[in-house]
């Protein structure tokens, strides 16, 4: 489902959802159902690269760290329950 190298991955054991992050100029995040292996959602926020994905302890939030087009570090938090 990715068009470039996968640079990070995180597993949410409470919901059995895997988040995979793609590196490269058009970074994106895909959420996958662990059992069906189907893509549930796609997030496109990081403009240049993505280095880290991590779920919160409660499993409701996904944190992504990457770089924007100017090379500045970005921190983005998504509410993955909604």
N, C-alpha and C positions, 0 to 999 in steps of 0.2 A: 503493500500500500504506500510505501515511501518512494520518492523519486530521487533521493540522495542518501548518503550514509546516515545511519542511525547513530546519534551521538550520546543518547542517554535513554534510560528506561526505569520505570518505577512500577511496583505492584501494590495494589490496594487489597490487602487480605480481607478486609471487612466487606467489600463489594465484589471481589474477584474481577476487578478491572485493571488492565495494564495500560499505562501511558508510555508511549514511545515518542522520542523527540528526534527530529531530523536536523542535521547540520547543513551548512551551505547558505547561499544568498536568499533562498526562499524557505526559511525554517518553518516547520509546522509541528504540531503535536497531534497525535491520534490516540483516541481512547478505544481500547479493544475489550470485548468480552472474552475472558479467559477460556470459557468452556466452548463457546460457539465459534471463536476466532473471527468474529465479525467486527468491523469498525463501527463504533457507536457515535463518534463525534470527531470533528477536526477543528483545532484552534490554530489561527494564524496571527501571531502577535510579534514575535521576534523578527526584526527585519534582516538580520545578518546571520547570526549563529545562536545555537542553543547548547548549553553545557551541562545543565543539571535539571532534573525533575525529582520532586519528592512530595509524597502525600503527607498531610498533617496527621497527627496521632489519631484524631477522630475519623479520618478518612473522607471528610467532606470537602477538603480544599487541596488543590494541587499547586505547588510552587514551581515556577520556572525561572532559571537564571540564564541570561545570554547577553549578547551585544547588539546594539542598534547600528544603523548605517554609519554613524559617526564614531563607532568604536567604544561608545560608553556602555557601561554595564547596566542591564535592565533586570528588574525583579518584578515578576508578574504573578498574581495569585488569582486562581479561578475557583469559583464555587462549582464543583463538579456534581453536586446533588441536584442542581437546577439545570 
